[in-house]
Amino acid sequence: MGNIKKLVFIFWVLVFVLVFFFLKEMDFRFPWQKKYYYEIKNPGCLMGIISQDYKSLSLPTGFKSFYLAWGDNFPYKEIKNKKNFILYITWEPYLKKEPKKSILDKIVSGDYDDYIKKMAVSIKNYKGPVILRWGHEPNGDWYSWSGFYNGKNPNSYKNAWIKVADIVRKNGGDNVKLVFSVNGEDKPDKPWNRFENYYPGDDYVDAVGLDIYNWGKTQSWSNWRSPVSAIKKPYARAVKMAPFKPIFITEVGSCEKGGDKFEWFESFLSKLENRYTAVKGFMWFDYDKECDWRISVSDKLREQYLNAAKKRKYFSTSHEILDWFFKGRDNGCNESRTY
């Protein structure tokens, strides 16, 4: 009888251990885990689409995205109605004639002060809400402003960010917010290249952005990754790095090869709503590029997106859900505690 009790005890211990590690792998939040400021405050998530052709896009979007190279002007001509969306500008510090040449040192030395000021004034005059995403993905090895192409050292990027932020804050309006946006994976995965090393500090950043992709089996080096697998680690690092800044998924997409894209998107939405609640907005990368990342061309995925916006209270395509972010209400900037 004693041996049976012992076996039963061992069985239930094994069950407990297996359940615990399963829940941990799924990034379940245990009651004893602390919650960060924005995991509680201002619940809700703005949905958006990054599109090459907003005129033909038949999905509602809380953001409208523009990619600007260094030297480009503010996109006045492309914007007709600023009342129904947040303008989302990805400002890339590279010259079109020399895309592989780093200009970070020239930015720091002041060579481009007038140009930065001109952009800041244009944003101010625009008056509508603007998210400015300067120099995204510095922890990758594909852009000239990355640490990889600047002596494998994040300092040049960090100093350039501070320079740009100072000029934008001084000459721009209250309608612009600066989002420090990184790749979800450090490429290369080296200690010097961790995205935390590029962070310029809370005084120069309004929010943190993560670019999250599931490449599926489209590449020789890639495999199907669930939303949890893709988001879990960078999210944990981001809220620890900047505990009083909201998070945005500044680019997100999934290929189809290797799994079910519909299920991936559903899991992604569910995790934002129930686990990664510091995320206050996401921008789906609706391009046919390395693979067909789009959801706009699939009736099933389009309906899924629309249902989330219309039937799930947590999500919205109305930019008003982020009024607190732009109007300074409960933005957490002066807080000094976690929950």
C-alpha positions in Angstrom: 0.0 0.0 0.0 2.9 2.3 0.8 4.4 1.8 -2.6 1.2 2.6 -4.3 0.9 5.9 -2.4 4.4 6.7 -3.3 3.8 6.0 -7.0 0.7 8.2 -6.9 2.6 11.0 -5.2 5.4 10.8 -7.8 2.7 10.7 -10.6 1.1 13.9 -9.4 4.4 15.6 -8.9 5.3 14.8 -12.5 2.0 16.1 -13.7 2.5 19.3 -11.8 6.0 19.7 -13.2 4.8 19.1 -16.8 1.9 21.5 -16.5 4.1 24.1 -14.9 6.7 24.0 -17.7 4.0 23.9 -20.4 2.4 27.0 -19.0 5.8 28.6 -18.7 6.6 27.8 -22.3 3.2 29.3 -23.3 4.2 32.4 -21.3 1.3 32.1 -18.9 1.4 34.8 -16.3 1.6 33.3 -12.8 0.0 35.1 -9.9 3.3 35.9 -8.3 4.8 37.6 -11.4 4.8 41.4 -11.2 2.9 43.5 -13.8 4.5 46.5 -15.3 2.8 49.9 -15.5 1.3 49.6 -19.0 0.3 46.1 -18.5 -2.4 47.5 -16.3 -2.9 51.1 -17.4 -4.9 52.2 -20.5 -6.1 48.8 -21.7 -6.8 48.5 -25.4 -4.9 48.1 -28.6 -5.0 50.1 -31.8 -5.0 48.0 -35.0 -3.2 49.2 -38.1 -2.0 48.2 -41.6 1.3 49.1 -43.3 0.3 49.3 -46.9 1.8 50.3 -50.2 -1.6 51.4 -51.5 -4.0 52.8 -49.0 -6.4 53.9 -51.8 -7.2 50.4 -52.7 -6.9 49.0 -49.1 -10.4 48.0 -48.1 -9.6 47.4 -44.4 -9.9 50.1 -41.7 -6.6 51.2 -40.1 -5.7 53.3 -37.1 -2.3 54.1 -38.6 -1.1 55.2 -42.0 2.5 54.4 -42.7 5.1 56.2 -44.7 8.8 55.2 -45.1 11.1 58.3 -45.6 14.7 58.1 -46.6 17.2 60.8 -45.4 16.5 63.9 -47.4 12.9 63.1 -48.2 10.3 65.8 -47.3 7.3 65.4 -45.1 4.6 63.6 -47.1 2.0 66.4 -47.4 0.8 65.4 -50.9 0.1 61.8 -49.9 -2.1 62.9 -46.9 -5.6 64.2 -47.6 -7.4 63.5 -44.3 -5.6 63.6 -41.0 -8.6 63.1 -38.8 -9.1 59.4 -39.0 -5.6 58.0 -38.4 -2.3 58.4 -36.7 0.5 59.2 -39.2 3.2 56.6 -38.8 6.5 57.8 -40.2 9.5 55.4 -40.4 12.4 57.8 -40.9 15.4 55.9 -42.3 18.9 57.6 -41.9 20.4 56.6 -45.2 21.1 58.5 -48.5 19.5 57.1 -51.6 22.6 57.6 -53.6 24.8 55.7 -51.1 22.5 53.4 -49.1 25.3 51.4 -47.6 27.2 54.4 -46.2 26.6 55.3 -42.6 25.8 59.0 -41.9 25.4 58.7 -38.1 28.6 60.6 -37.3 27.5 63.5 -39.6 24.1 63.6 -37.9 25.9 63.8 -34.5 28.3 66.5 -35.7 25.4 68.7 -36.8 25.6 68.4 -40.6 21.9 67.7 -40.9 20.5 69.9 -38.2 18.7 72.1 -40.6 17.1 69.2 -42.3 16.0 67.6 -39.0 14.6 70.9 -37.9 12.7 71.3 -41.2 11.1 67.9 -40.7 10.2 68.7 -37.0 8.5 72.0 -38.1 6.6 70.2 -40.8 5.3 67.7 -38.3 4.3 70.5 -36.0 2.4 72.3 -38.8 0.7 69.1 -39.8 -1.0 69.2 -36.3 -2.4 65.7 -36.6 -1.0 62.9 -34.3 2.4 61.5 -35.6 4.5 58.5 -34.5 8.1 59.0 -35.5 10.0 55.8 -35.8 13.6 56.9 -36.5 16.3 54.4 -37.5 14.4 51.2 -36.9 16.0 47.8 -36.3 19.5 49.0 -35.4 20.2 45.6 -33.9 20.0 43.9 -37.3 22.8 43.5 -39.8 21.1 44.9 -42.8 20.9 48.7 -42.4 23.7 51.2 -42.7 22.7 52.7 -39.3 23.0 49.4 -37.4 25.7 48.8 -34.9 27.0 46.1 -37.2 28.0 48.6 -39.8 29.3 51.2 -37.3 32.2 49.4 -35.7 30.0 46.8 -34.1 29.2 49.5 -31.5 25.8 50.9 -30.6 27.1 54.2 -29.4 27.0 56.0 -32.8 23.4 55.1 -33.2 22.5 56.1 -29.6 24.2 59.5 -30.0 22.5 60.1 -33.3 19.1 59.3 -31.8 19.7 61.7 -28.9 20.7 64.4 -31.5 17.6 63.9 -33.6 15.3 63.7 -30.5 16.7 66.9 -29.1 16.0 68.8 -32.3 12.5 67.3 -32.8 11.5 68.0 -29.3 12.7 71.6 -29.5 11.2 72.4 -32.8 8.3 70.0 -33.2 4.9 70.1 -31.5 3.1 68.0 -28.9 1.6 66.0 -31.7 4.7 63.9 -32.3 5.8 60.9 -30.3 9.2 59.2 -30.7 9.2 55.4 -30.8 12.4 53.5 -30.4 11.9 50.4 -32.6 14.0 47.3 -32.7 14.0 43.9 -34.4 12.6 41.2 -32.2 15.7 39.2 -32.7 19.3 40.5 -32.3 21.1 39.8 -35.5 23.9 38.9 -34.9 23.0 37.4 -31.5 26.0 38.9 -29.7 26.2 40.6 -26.3 27.3 43.9 -27.8 24.3 43.8 -30.2 21.5 43.4 -27.7 18.8 46.0 -28.4 19.0 47.3 -24.9 22.5 48.7 -25.8 20.9 51.0 -28.4 18.3 52.5 -26.0 19.1 56.2 -25.7 17.2 56.6 -22.3 13.7 57.4 -21.1 14.2 61.1 -21.6 14.5 60.7 -25.4 11.8 58.0 -26.0 8.1 58.0 -25.7 7.5 54.3 -26.5 9.3 51.2 -27.4 8.6 49.3 -30.7 9.2 45.7 -31.6 9.3 44.2 -35.1 8.0 40.7 -35.0 7.9 38.2 -37.9 7.1 34.6 -38.5 9.0 33.6 -41.6 7.6 30.1 -41.5 9.5 27.7 -43.8 10.2 30.2 -46.5 13.9 30.5 -45.9 16.7 27.9 -45.4 17.3 29.3 -41.9 13.7 29.7 -40.8 11.0 27.6 -39.2 7.4 28.1 -38.2 7.2 30.2 -35.0 4.2 30.8 -32.9 3.3 34.3 -31.7 4.5 33.4 -28.2 7.8 32.1 -29.5 8.3 35.3 -31.5 7.2 37.8 -28.9 7.9 36.3 -25.5 11.6 37.1 -25.1 11.7 40.6 -26.8 8.6 41.7 -24.9 10.0 40.6 -21.5 13.3 42.5 -22.3 11.5 45.6 -23.5 9.3 46.0 -20.4 12.3 45.5 -18.2 14.4 48.0 -20.2 11.7 50.7 -20.2 9.1 49.8 -17.5 7.2 53.0 -17.8 6.9 53.2 -21.6 4.1 51.7 -23.7 5.0 49.1 -26.3 4.0 49.0 -29.9 4.4 46.1 -32.4 5.8 48.4 -35.0 5.9 45.7 -37.7 4.3 42.3 -37.6 3.6 39.6 -40.2 3.4 35.9 -40.9 4.2 33.9 -44.0 1.9 31.0 -44.9 4.4 28.2 -45.6 4.8 25.8 -42.7 1.6 26.4 -40.7 -1.8 28.0 -40.5 -1.7 31.8 -40.9 -5.3 32.2 -39.7 -4.5 30.4 -36.5 -1.3 32.4 -36.1 -3.2 35.7 -36.4 -5.9 34.5 -34.0 -3.2 33.5 -31.4 -1.4 36.8 -31.9 -4.6 38.8 -31.1 -5.4 36.6 -28.1 -1.9 37.0 -26.7 -2.1 40.8 -27.1 -5.4 40.9 -25.3 -4.6 38.5 -22.5 -0.9 38.5 -21.9 1.1 41.2 -23.7 -1.1 44.0 -22.5 1.7 46.7 -22.5 1.3 46.6 -26.3 -1.0 49.5 -27.2 -1.0 49.2 -31.0 0.3 47.0 -33.8 0.9 47.6 -37.5 0.5 44.6 -39.8 3.1 44.5 -42.6 0.7 44.1 -45.6 3.3 43.7 -48.3 4.0 41.0 -50.9 7.8 41.0 -50.5 10.0 38.2 -49.1 6.8 36.2 -48.9 3.2 37.3 -49.1 2.8 38.8 -45.7 -0.6 40.3 -46.6 -3.9 39.7 -44.8 -5.8 42.1 -47.1 -6.0 39.7 -50.0 -7.5 36.8 -48.1 -11.3 36.9 -47.4 -10.8 34.7 -44.3 -8.0 36.9 -42.8 -9.8 40.1 -43.7 -12.9 38.9 -41.9 -10.8 37.9 -38.9 -9.2 41.4 -38.8 -12.6 43.1 -39.1 -14.2 40.9 -36.5 -11.4 41.8 -34.0 -12.0 45.5 -34.7 -15.8 45.4 -34.5 -16.6 42.6 -32.0 -13.7 42.5 -29.5 -13.8 45.5 -27.2 -10.1 45.4 -26.6 -9.2 46.2 -30.2 -10.1 49.3 -32.2 -9.2 51.0 -35.5 -10.1 54.4 -34.1 -7.1 56.4 -33.3 -8.9 58.0 -30.4 -8.0 54.9 -28.3 -4.5 56.5 -28.1 -5.6 60.0 -27.1 -4.0 59.5 -23.7 -0.7 58.9 -25.4 -0.7 62.1 -27.4 -2.5 64.3 -24.9 -0.3 63.3 -21.9 -3.0 61.8 -19.8 -1.6 59.0 -17.6 1.4 58.4 -19.8 3.5 57.0 -17.1 6.5 59.2 -17.8 6.9 60.4 -14.2 6.0 57.1 -12.5 8.6 55.3 -10.5 7.0 52.0 -9.5 5.8 48.7 -11.0 2.8 46.7 -10.0 
